């Protein structure tokens, strides 16, 4: 039994020896190239008949919305309906 436990511990040490103790995480997307656009350089977003954005640049558009929300809305709001209208209006102005 003791030999078996030692073998398991050795395998675990070998398996995890290259980790530095921190889990791998994704880096936050900032979409700086979209933030640097001038006011006159707007991207036209097309929508299908369901109101879903489609076409070129849709992934950048979705990511940009994510960046705006992450930077302007507290994580303490667990429901979009509870986010104050002033914050939503500010986000809408950025998207116009």
Rosetta blueprint (number, residue, H / E / L):
1 X L
2 X H
3 X H
4 X H
5 X H
6 X H
7 X H
8 X H
9 X H
10 X H
11 X H
12 X H
13 X H
14 X H
15 X H
16 X H
17 X L
18 X L
19 X L
20 X L
21 X L
22 X L
23 X L
24 X L
25 X L
26 X L
27 X L
28 X L
29 X L
30 X L
31 X L
32 X H
33 X H
34 X H
35 X H
36 X L
37 X L
38 X L
39 X L
40 X L
41 X L
42 X L
43 X L
44 X L
45 X L
46 X E
47 X E
48 X L
49 X L
50 X L
51 X L
52 X L
53 X E
54 X E
55 X L
56 X L
57 X L
58 X H
59 X H
60 X H
61 X H
62 X H
63 X H
64 X H
65 X H
66 X H
67 X H
68 X H
69 X H
70 X H
71 X H
72 X H
73 X L
74 X L
75 X L
76 X L
77 X L
78 X L
79 X L
80 X H
81 X H
82 X H
83 X L
84 X L
85 X H
86 X H
87 X H
88 X H
89 X H
90 X H
91 X H
92 X H
93 X H
94 X H
95 X H
96 X L
